């Protein structure tokens, strides 16, 4: 299977996993947000319930106090009528009556009983002796819980509708009357729901608040499935956002694969199958106008038909350790394209760009030696251009430069002027020539700072007896500036010729030599 297809399949798989994982993570984040919002809502309802429960407690205590203070005969018609009047005026109570020997003997609702109703054991007894009941079947209303209090021979029954009408379904509300031993106990459900905070029991979310003014605790609860159903829009939004984020990550992965790994693999195949081509740009003597050399420029078109510049693919090759393969390809192609011309013109040289890694590669020098020996060319036919980097001045690099010059190669310092540390090469007398960077040539005739620096560079080069090659000459004004320098300066740029394939460059060389020969004959 082609590597490009494999990469596309891998990108598709990663995108699918990213979307799936992002959706799942978004759903989980949304679930947590919905449950947190549900808890906040439950706490709000619990606070409302607690306010009502405290008010009901105050009313119930007042009712019991009034029942204790009455001077009416026990369970007399007058007393029962007074109970009914108190219940009528009450907001939270539905029943009040008397107890004797553990039995209800009369009440506002039942009147005087001929057969007293026996009370069960209380659910618990508060610290002040008040008995709390929640399972008095006689006062039960459907599924609603009814709470009752007994204080001595008096009892009251709370309305079951206090919280039943306050909260929307499916939220369930529970008012708990507790003492210190069971504070926060939902006696209707038979389990602790916690005090002053949210908790989860089984598949239910609870929020409980307990009063600091009474023995009341309010608990609001809802099942987790119901809570998630109510927050389905939030869940859907979070899941969608997570999926989109995963999709973005998948696209990013595919983009990075295409821009990095894909470039690396395509470049490796390009080198292997000869798809990296070499163009040539003439280097001209500014005084005579004669071509004295050329620079070999590597060019590559990727498998999608896009032109990729050396400033992109050379760093990729260096980062993955195969920049030397590009240098070897260029050397082989130069000798194949121009070997015959170089053999006939010993004063003509082609400069080759060496990568930073080449200068520390133990195979670099032997490769040059063997390539030249194969076609019997001298070392001076090839000049080596080096670009300075952070490691370009270590001992191994300087030793490689020394051996290159010993063999007869000229060493050119490329892009001179882009960093001050280039002066270290000059002070060490390590190079034969400097190549002045394009911005300096383009600054000629302008007020740019580079225009003021350029004469100083030329003066320094002359003092150090260094050959100067100026890059980026595009106009006659720029060319004439260096013609008037008074000493030989070489130049390259579109004014003299753009980079061209070998077949075009060879024809151009032949034409130039004919012109030179004709001019010489006429001068004679």
Backbone torsions as a table, in degrees:
resi	resn	phi	psi	omega
1	UNK	NA	132.8	179.7
2	UNK	-57.7	144.2	-176.4
3	UNK	-62.0	-35.6	179.9
4	UNK	-62.8	-40.6	179.1
5	UNK	-65.8	-39.3	177.5
6	UNK	-61.3	-42.6	-179.8
7	UNK	-63.3	-41.8	178.6
8	UNK	-64.0	-40.1	178.0
9	UNK	-64.7	-41.1	178.2
10	UNK	-64.0	-41.4	178.7
11	UNK	-63.1	-39.8	178.4
12	UNK	-64.4	-41.7	179.4
13	UNK	-65.0	-43.7	179.1
14	UNK	-63.8	-40.9	178.5
15	UNK	-61.8	-43.7	178.4
16	UNK	-60.9	-47.0	179.9
17	UNK	-64.3	-39.2	-180.0
18	UNK	-65.6	-42.0	179.1
19	UNK	-65.7	-45.2	179.9
20	UNK	-62.5	-48.4	179.6
21	UNK	-64.6	-40.6	179.3
22	UNK	-63.9	-40.6	178.0
23	UNK	-63.2	-44.3	179.5
24	UNK	-63.2	-44.7	179.0
25	UNK	-65.2	-38.9	176.6
26	UNK	-62.5	-41.6	178.0
27	UNK	-62.4	-44.8	-179.7
28	UNK	-63.8	-40.3	177.4
29	UNK	-65.2	-41.0	177.2
30	UNK	-64.4	-39.3	178.3
31	UNK	-60.7	-46.0	179.0
32	UNK	-62.5	-39.3	179.9
33	UNK	-66.5	-42.7	179.8
34	UNK	-62.5	-44.6	-179.9
35	UNK	-65.5	-37.3	177.6
36	UNK	-65.8	-41.9	177.0
37	UNK	-64.6	-37.6	178.2
38	UNK	-63.0	-43.0	178.3
39	UNK	-60.2	-43.1	178.8
40	UNK	-61.0	-41.4	179.0
41	UNK	-66.1	-41.9	179.1
42	UNK	-62.9	-39.6	178.2
43	UNK	-64.0	-35.9	177.6
44	UNK	-63.2	-47.1	178.3
45	UNK	-65.0	-37.1	179.3
46	UNK	-64.0	-38.4	178.0
47	UNK	-63.4	-41.2	177.0
48	UNK	-63.3	-44.8	-179.4
49	UNK	-62.0	-39.3	-178.4
50	UNK	-66.3	-36.6	177.1
51	UNK	-61.8	-44.6	178.7
52	UNK	-67.7	-39.6	-179.8
53	UNK	-63.7	-40.2	177.6
54	UNK	-64.5	-39.5	177.4
55	UNK	-64.2	-40.3	178.3
56	UNK	-64.5	-38.1	179.0
57	UNK	-63.9	-43.0	178.0
58	UNK	-60.8	-43.6	-179.5
59	UNK	-65.3	-40.0	-178.5
60	UNK	-67.1	-39.7	178.7
61	UNK	-65.2	-39.2	178.0
62	UNK	-64.6	-40.8	178.0
63	UNK	-61.7	-47.3	-179.8
64	UNK	-63.6	-38.5	177.9
65	UNK	-63.8	-40.7	179.0
66	UNK	-65.7	-37.7	179.8
67	UNK	-67.8	-37.3	177.3
68	UNK	-68.1	-32.0	-173.6
69	UNK	-86.8	-6.7	-177.0
70	UNK	-67.3	146.5	178.2
71	UNK	-106.2	7.0	-179.6
72	UNK	-74.4	151.9	180.0
73	UNK	-59.1	146.5	-176.2
74	UNK	-60.8	122.1	177.7
75	UNK	56.5	26.4	175.5
76	UNK	-76.3	165.5	178.9
77	UNK	-59.1	-37.4	179.3
78	UNK	-63.9	-41.9	-179.0
79	UNK	-67.7	-43.0	178.6
80	UNK	-61.6	-38.8	178.4
81	UNK	-65.3	-36.6	178.4
82	UNK	-67.4	-35.5	176.9
83	UNK	-62.8	-41.7	-179.2
84	UNK	-64.4	-37.9	179.2
85	UNK	-65.4	-40.9	178.4
86	UNK	-64.8	-41.4	178.9
87	UNK	-64.5	-38.6	179.9
88	UNK	-62.1	-36.8	-178.9
89	UNK	-83.5	-8.1	-176.0
90	UNK	-84.6	150.0	177.1
91	UNK	-95.8	-29.0	-170.3
92	UNK	-116.8	-6.7	-174.6
93	UNK	-109.3	147.6	179.6
94	UNK	-119.7	-10.5	-176.0
95	UNK	-158.4	148.6	174.4
96	UNK	-151.2	144.9	-178.5
97	UNK	-168.6	-168.5	-176.4
98	UNK	-116.4	151.2	179.1
99	UNK	-126.1	137.4	173.7
100	UNK	-141.8	130.2	179.6
101	UNK	54.8	39.6	176.0
102	UNK	74.1	19.5	-179.4
103	UNK	-132.4	143.2	173.9
104	UNK	-78.7	122.5	-175.8
105	UNK	-108.8	-24.7	175.3
106	UNK	-159.6	158.1	179.2
107	UNK	-161.0	166.2	-180.0
108	UNK	-63.2	-35.2	-176.0
109	UNK	-89.4	-36.1	-174.3
110	UNK	-95.6	-16.4	-175.9
111	UNK	75.1	-153.6	178.0
112	UNK	-89.7	124.9	-173.9
113	UNK	-91.3	130.7	174.8
114	UNK	-77.6	-26.3	177.6
115	UNK	-123.4	91.8	-177.3
116	UNK	-53.5	148.7	-178.5
117	UNK	-96.7	122.5	-179.0
118	UNK	-72.9	136.2	177.0
119	UNK	-86.5	140.7	175.0
120	UNK	-75.5	-179.5	173.5
121	UNK	-65.7	139.8	180.0
122	UNK	-66.7	153.3	175.8
123	UNK	-64.2	-39.3	171.8
124	UNK	-166.7	166.0	-178.8
125	UNK	-118.0	128.1	-180.0
126	UNK	-75.0	168.3	-175.4
127	UNK	-62.6	-25.7	178.8
128	UNK	-88.9	7.0	178.2
129	UNK	93.0	-5.2	179.4
130	UNK	-68.0	130.0	-180.0
131	UNK	-91.9	136.6	-177.3
132	UNK	-114.7	127.4	178.4
133	UNK	-121.8	141.3	173.8
134	UNK	-129.6	3.9	-175.1
135	UNK	-130.5	41.2	176.1
136	UNK	-82.7	100.1	-173.3
137	UNK	-57.8	-31.3	-176.2
138	UNK	-63.3	-26.8	-176.4
139	UNK	-110.1	6.4	-179.5
140	UNK	-66.8	140.2	178.5
141	UNK	-121.8	96.5	-179.5
142	UNK	59.2	-131.7	179.9
143	UNK	-90.8	-0.7	-177.3
144	UNK	-77.9	137.7	179.5
145	UNK	-80.8	139.4	178.8
146	UNK	-120.7	124.5	-179.8
147	UNK	-102.3	145.1	-179.4
148	UNK	-134.0	150.4	176.1
149	UNK	-124.4	139.2	174.5
150	UNK	-122.6	126.1	177.3
151	UNK	-127.9	102.9	-176.3
152	UNK	67.8	-124.3	-179.0
153	UNK	-98.8	13.0	179.5
154	UNK	-113.3	145.5	174.5
155	UNK	-141.5	154.6	176.0
156	UNK	-135.7	158.0	179.5
157	UNK	-127.9	129.0	178.8
158	UNK	-79.1	151.6	175.3
159	UNK	-69.5	134.9	178.5
160	UNK	-75.1	-6.9	-175.0
161	UNK	-97.2	9.3	-178.4
162	UNK	-59.0	-50.6	-178.4
163	UNK	-107.2	-7.1	-178.0
164	UNK	-66.7	-30.3	-177.6
165	UNK	-98.0	-0.9	-173.8
166	UNK	-89.5	-34.5	-174.1
167	UNK	-111.3	144.6	179.5
168	UNK	-77.0	149.1	173.6
169	UNK	-66.3	149.5	5.3
170	UNK	-96.2	22.9	178.7
171	UNK	-70.7	134.8	177.5
172	UNK	-107.1	138.8	-176.4
173	UNK	-118.4	138.0	178.6
174	UNK	-134.6	128.0	173.4
175	UNK	-104.7	121.5	-176.8
176	UNK	-110.7	130.4	172.5
177	UNK	-102.0	119.1	-169.6
178	UNK	-135.6	163.1	169.5
179	UNK	-116.4	-173.4	-174.7
180	UNK	-61.3	-26.7	-175.8
181	UNK	-81.1	-24.2	-178.5
182	UNK	-133.2	29.5	-176.5
183	UNK	-60.1	125.6	-178.8
184	UNK	89.5	15.6	-179.8
185	UNK	-96.7	125.9	176.2
186	UNK	-84.4	94.7	-173.5
187	UNK	-71.2	-17.5	177.2
188	UNK	-74.2	-32.0	-178.3
189	UNK	-100.2	-20.7	176.8
190	UNK	80.0	28.3	176.0
191	UNK	-147.3	155.1	178.5
192	UNK	-73.7	137.9	177.1
193	UNK	-113.5	2.8	175.8
194	UNK	87.9	162.1	-179.0
195	UNK	-115.1	134.2	174.7
196	UNK	49.9	51.5	177.7
197	UNK	176.9	168.6	178.4
198	UNK	-85.9	155.4	173.5
199	UNK	-156.6	165.9	178.4
200	UNK	-124.8	127.1	176.5
201	UNK	-121.1	123.4	-177.0
202	UNK	54.1	-121.0	-178.1
203	UNK	-108.2	35.8	-175.3
204	UNK	-128.9	142.3	173.9
205	UNK	-101.4	130.4	-179.6
206	UNK	-119.7	151.3	167.6
207	UNK	-136.7	123.1	-176.7
208	UNK	-122.1	133.1	172.8
209	UNK	-126.1	134.1	178.1
210	UNK	-114.1	139.9	-176.1
211	UNK	-75.7	145.9	173.2
212	UNK	-97.2	5.6	177.8
213	UNK	-111.6	-13.6	-178.2
214	UNK	-147.8	-172.3	178.9
215	UNK	-96.3	19.1	-175.9
216	UNK	-89.2	143.0	169.0
217	UNK	-129.7	138.4	178.6
218	UNK	-113.1	128.8	-179.8
219	UNK	-123.4	125.9	174.3
220	UNK	-113.6	137.6	-176.7
221	UNK	-143.7	155.0	175.9
222	UNK	-153.4	145.7	178.5
223	UNK	-69.9	147.0	-179.2
224	UNK	-60.1	-43.1	177.0
225	UNK	-58.3	-39.9	178.8
226	UNK	-66.9	-39.8	178.7
227	UNK	-63.2	-41.9	179.7
228	UNK	-69.1	-34.2	177.5
229	UNK	-65.2	-39.8	178.9
230	UNK	-67.3	-29.9	-179.3
231	UNK	-102.6	29.6	-173.7
232	UNK	-63.7	-30.4	180.0
233	UNK	-69.0	-38.1	176.9
234	UNK	-66.2	-43.8	178.5
235	UNK	-59.3	-45.6	-179.1
236	UNK	-63.2	-42.0	-179.7
237	UNK	-63.9	-43.5	-179.9
238	UNK	-67.1	-40.9	178.7
239	UNK	-63.3	-41.8	178.5
240	UNK	-64.1	-43.7	178.6
241	UNK	-62.0	-41.8	178.0
242	UNK	-63.9	-40.9	178.0
243	UNK	-63.6	-41.9	178.3
244	UNK	-65.4	-38.9	176.8
245	UNK	-62.8	-41.9	177.0
246	UNK	-63.7	-38.5	177.7
247	UNK	-63.5	-41.6	177.4
248	UNK	-62.1	-40.2	177.9
249	UNK	-64.8	-38.5	178.2
250	UNK	-63.4	-43.5	177.9
251	UNK	-64.2	-39.4	178.6
252	UNK	-63.0	-42.8	178.0
253	UNK	-60.2	-45.4	-179.8
254	UNK	-62.5	-40.2	179.6
255	UNK	-63.7	-46.3	-179.3
256	UNK	-64.8	-38.3	176.8
257	UNK	-60.3	-42.1	-178.1
258	UNK	-69.9	-37.4	-175.1
259	UNK	-84.4	-19.4	-176.8
260	UNK	-119.8	-76.2	-175.7
261	UNK	-60.5	-40.9	-179.5
262	UNK	-64.7	-41.6	177.7
263	UNK	-61.5	-43.2	-179.7
264	UNK	-59.5	-49.5	-177.7
265	UNK	-65.1	-43.6	178.6
266	UNK	-62.6	-39.7	-180.0
267	UNK	-66.1	-40.5	177.0
268	UNK	-59.2	-44.4	178.6
269	UNK	-67.9	-35.9	178.2
270	UNK	-61.3	-41.3	177.6
271	UNK	-67.7	-42.7	-176.3
272	UNK	-64.3	-38.3	-175.1
273	UNK	-105.2	18.6	172.8
274	UNK	70.0	30.1	-179.4
275	UNK	-90.3	-6.7	172.4
276	UNK	-87.4	118.3	-175.8
277	UNK	-105.0	165.5	-177.8
278	UNK	-121.3	128.9	173.8
279	UNK	-110.4	161.5	-176.0
280	UNK	-128.1	133.7	175.3
281	UNK	-122.1	128.9	-174.2
282	UNK	-67.1	146.8	170.2
283	UNK	-113.8	123.3	-167.1
284	UNK	-119.4	143.3	171.8
285	UNK	-75.1	121.2	-175.0
286	UNK	-68.0	-21.6	-179.0
287	UNK	-82.6	-51.8	-176.1
288	UNK	-89.3	-19.7	-175.9
289	UNK	75.6	8.8	-176.7
290	UNK	-87.3	138.5	176.1
291	UNK	-71.8	121.3	-179.2
292	UNK	-110.6	-4.3	-178.7
293	UNK	-179.8	-172.4	178.8
294	UNK	-155.1	156.3	172.9
295	UNK	-106.8	131.9	177.4
296	UNK	-87.6	124.0	-174.8
297	UNK	-118.4	120.5	179.4
298	UNK	-78.0	135.7	178.0
299	UNK	-132.6	146.6	-177.7
300	UNK	-144.5	135.8	173.6
301	UNK	-112.5	123.5	-176.4
302	UNK	-73.4	-179.7	-173.5
303	UNK	-72.4	-11.2	175.2
304	UNK	-94.2	3.6	178.8
305	UNK	84.8	12.2	-179.7
306	UNK	-91.8	133.1	174.9
307	UNK	-73.0	124.9	179.9
308	UNK	-115.0	121.2	-177.0
309	UNK	-74.6	157.0	179.5
310	UNK	-62.3	-25.4	177.8
311	UNK	-66.7	-15.0	177.1
312	UNK	-100.1	-52.6	-171.2
313	UNK	-80.0	-26.6	177.8
314	UNK	-66.4	-46.4	175.3
315	UNK	-59.1	-35.9	176.8
316	UNK	-62.4	-44.8	179.3
317	UNK	-64.4	-40.3	178.4
318	UNK	-65.1	-41.8	-178.3
319	UNK	-63.8	-29.8	-178.0
320	UNK	-105.1	8.9	169.0
321	UNK	79.5	24.0	177.8
322	UNK	-130.4	26.7	176.4
323	UNK	-62.0	-32.7	179.1
324	UNK	-59.9	-29.7	178.9
325	UNK	-66.6	-35.2	177.8
326	UNK	-68.1	-44.7	178.9
327	UNK	-59.7	-43.8	179.5
328	UNK	-62.9	-40.8	179.0
329	UNK	-62.6	-43.3	-178.6
330	UNK	-64.4	-45.2	179.4
331	UNK	-59.4	-46.9	-179.6
332	UNK	-61.0	-42.4	-178.0
333	UNK	-70.0	-38.5	178.2
334	UNK	-61.0	-46.6	-178.5
335	UNK	-68.1	-31.0	177.3
336	UNK	-72.6	-41.6	-176.7
337	UNK	-75.6	-43.2	-169.7
338	UNK	-122.0	10.2	-177.6
339	UNK	-56.6	-42.4	-178.9
340	UNK	-65.3	-43.6	179.9
341	UNK	-65.3	-38.2	179.2
342	UNK	-67.0	-35.2	178.6
343	UNK	-67.0	-31.3	-178.9
344	UNK	-87.5	-15.4	-177.4
345	UNK	-131.7	84.2	-176.4
346	UNK	-63.5	-17.8	179.4
347	UNK	-89.3	-1.7	179.4
348	UNK	-97.4	135.8	-179.1
349	UNK	-136.5	150.6	177.5
350	UNK	-113.4	128.9	179.3
351	UNK	-96.0	138.0	-177.4
352	UNK	-120.0	133.2	179.1
353	UNK	-79.3	124.1	177.0
354	UNK	-100.2	133.4	176.7
355	UNK	-71.7	159.2	179.6
356	UNK	-58.2	-38.0	-179.2
357	UNK	-69.7	-24.4	178.0
358	UNK	-62.3	-35.5	-173.9
359	UNK	-70.0	-15.0	176.1
360	UNK	-115.2	7.6	-179.8
361	UNK	-86.7	120.4	-178.4
362	UNK	-66.0	-13.7	-179.5
363	UNK	-91.3	-8.8	-173.7
364	UNK	-65.2	-54.0	-178.1
365	UNK	-63.2	-46.5	177.0
366	UNK	-59.7	-35.1	178.8
367	UNK	-63.2	-43.3	177.6
368	UNK	-62.5	-46.7	-178.3
369	UNK	-58.2	-48.4	-176.0
370	UNK	-67.7	-39.2	-179.5
371	UNK	-63.4	-43.5	179.8
372	UNK	-70.7	-38.7	-178.7
373	UNK	-65.0	-31.4	-176.5
374	UNK	-62.7	-30.4	-179.7
375	UNK	-119.3	15.1	173.6
376	UNK	58.3	49.8	175.9
377	UNK	-109.3	146.0	177.0
378	UNK	-76.8	160.4	-177.2
379	UNK	-63.6	-30.3	-176.8
380	UNK	-66.5	-9.4	177.9
381	UNK	-71.0	-24.1	-179.7
382	UNK	-116.4	124.2	171.5
383	UNK	-100.5	149.2	-177.5
384	UNK	-113.6	120.7	176.7
385	UNK	-95.7	131.8	177.8
386	UNK	-121.9	142.6	176.1
387	UNK	-109.7	131.7	-174.6
388	UNK	-76.4	136.9	175.0
389	UNK	-134.6	-174.0	-177.2
390	UNK	-58.3	-30.3	-176.6
391	UNK	-107.5	14.2	-171.4
392	UNK	-77.0	-7.9	-176.8
393	UNK	-113.7	17.1	178.1
394	UNK	-76.1	171.0	-172.5
395	UNK	-62.4	-38.1	-178.2
396	UNK	-63.9	-40.5	179.4
397	UNK	-66.2	-45.5	-179.1
398	UNK	-63.0	-35.1	177.7
399	UNK	-68.2	-38.7	177.4
400	UNK	-63.3	-42.2	177.8
401	UNK	-61.0	-43.5	179.6
402	UNK	-60.3	-44.2	-179.2
403	UNK	-69.2	-34.2	176.4
404	UNK	-61.3	-45.7	-178.6
405	UNK	-69.1	-35.2	177.2
406	UNK	-61.9	-36.9	-178.6
407	UNK	-73.5	-20.0	-179.8
408	UNK	114.6	-1.2	176.7
409	UNK	-74.9	140.2	168.9
410	UNK	-82.4	140.9	179.1
411	UNK	-113.0	122.2	-177.2
412	UNK	-110.1	133.6	176.6
413	UNK	-91.8	109.9	-174.1
414	UNK	-79.0	154.0	175.0
415	UNK	53.2	42.5	-179.4
416	UNK	-63.9	141.0	178.8
417	UNK	101.4	-7.4	-179.7
418	UNK	-82.8	-15.5	176.5
419	UNK	-153.2	143.4	-176.1
420	UNK	-66.0	-25.0	-176.4
421	UNK	-68.1	-11.1	175.9
422	UNK	-59.1	-25.1	-179.2
423	UNK	-62.7	-22.1	-179.4
424	UNK	-63.9	-32.6	176.6
425	UNK	-67.1	-40.8	-175.9
426	UNK	-69.0	-41.7	-179.5
427	UNK	-65.9	-27.9	179.7
428	UNK	-89.5	1.7	-179.7
429	UNK	54.0	46.9	-172.7
430	UNK	-96.2	-15.9	-174.7
431	UNK	-126.0	164.0	-179.3
432	UNK	-98.5	-26.8	-175.3
433	UNK	-151.6	159.2	173.8
434	UNK	-120.3	144.1	175.2
435	UNK	-108.5	113.5	-177.6
436	UNK	-77.6	131.8	-172.3
437	UNK	-67.3	154.7	-174.9
438	UNK	-54.0	-40.4	-178.0
439	UNK	-57.6	-27.9	179.8
440	UNK	-69.6	-40.4	178.2
441	UNK	-67.2	-39.1	-178.3
442	UNK	-71.3	-17.9	-179.9
443	UNK	-81.3	-10.4	-178.9
444	UNK	-61.7	131.0	179.7
445	UNK	82.8	7.3	178.7
446	UNK	-119.6	178.6	177.6
447	UNK	-95.3	11.2	-177.9
448	UNK	-64.7	152.0	-178.4
449	UNK	-62.5	-31.9	-179.9
450	UNK	-61.0	-32.1	179.8
451	UNK	-64.4	-33.9	179.3
452	UNK	-76.5	-28.3	-177.9
453	UNK	-79.6	-31.2	-173.2
454	UNK	-54.1	-48.3	179.1
455	UNK	-58.3	-33.9	-179.9
456	UNK	-68.0	-38.1	177.9
457	UNK	-64.8	-43.0	-179.5
458	UNK	-64.7	-41.4	178.8
459	UNK	-62.5	-43.4	179.6
460	UNK	-62.8	-44.3	-179.3
461	UNK	-62.5	-40.6	179.0
462	UNK	-63.8	-41.2	-179.5
463	UNK	-64.9	-32.9	-178.7
464	UNK	-92.3	3.0	178.1
465	UNK	60.3	43.4	179.4
466	UNK	-103.6	137.4	173.2
467	UNK	-68.2	141.8	179.2
468	UNK	-116.2	129.8	173.5
469	UNK	-122.1	123.6	-178.0
470	UNK	-102.1	126.5	179.7
471	UNK	-93.7	156.0	170.3
472	UNK	79.5	25.4	177.1
473	UNK	-73.7	119.7	-176.1
474	UNK	-124.3	-13.1	-177.6
475	UNK	-131.1	161.5	177.4
476	UNK	-64.9	-34.6	178.6
477	UNK	-61.5	-43.5	179.0
478	UNK	-65.6	-41.5	-179.6
479	UNK	-64.8	-43.5	-177.6
480	UNK	-67.2	-28.5	178.0
481	UNK	-57.6	-42.6	-177.8
482	UNK	-83.5	-24.3	176.1
483	UNK	-63.5	-33.9	-177.8
484	UNK	-85.4	6.3	-176.1
485	UNK	-67.9	-24.5	177.3
486	UNK	94.1	-3.8	176.6
487	UNK	-150.1	158.0	-170.5
488	UNK	-60.6	122.3	174.1
489	UNK	-128.3	134.9	179.2
490	UNK	-97.8	155.5	-177.6
491	UNK	-147.4	154.7	172.2
492	UNK	-143.7	152.6	-177.7
493	UNK	158.7	175.5	-175.5
494	UNK	-67.5	-18.0	176.6
495	UNK	-64.3	-32.2	180.0
496	UNK	-98.4	-21.0	-179.9
497	UNK	153.7	138.2	178.7
498	UNK	-85.9	166.5	177.5
499	UNK	-62.2	131.7	-176.2
500	UNK	-136.0	160.0	175.5
501	UNK	-64.1	165.4	-175.0
502	UNK	-59.7	-41.5	-177.1
503	UNK	-63.2	-37.7	178.1
504	UNK	-71.8	-40.4	-177.8
505	UNK	-67.2	-38.9	178.7
506	UNK	-62.9	-42.3	178.5
507	UNK	-63.8	-40.6	179.1
508	UNK	-62.7	-41.5	178.5
509	UNK	-60.7	-44.7	-179.7
510	UNK	-61.8	-43.0	179.6
511	UNK	-64.5	-41.0	-179.7
512	UNK	-64.2	-39.9	-179.5
513	UNK	-67.8	-36.4	177.2
514	UNK	-64.5	-41.2	178.6
515	UNK	-62.5	-41.4	-179.5
516	UNK	-64.3	-43.9	179.9
517	UNK	-64.5	-40.3	178.8
518	UNK	-63.8	-42.6	179.8
519	UNK	-64.9	-37.7	179.9
520	UNK	-67.0	-41.1	-179.4
521	UNK	-65.2	-40.4	179.1
522	UNK	-67.0	-36.6	179.2
523	UNK	-67.5	-32.7	179.5
524	UNK	-72.9	NA	NA
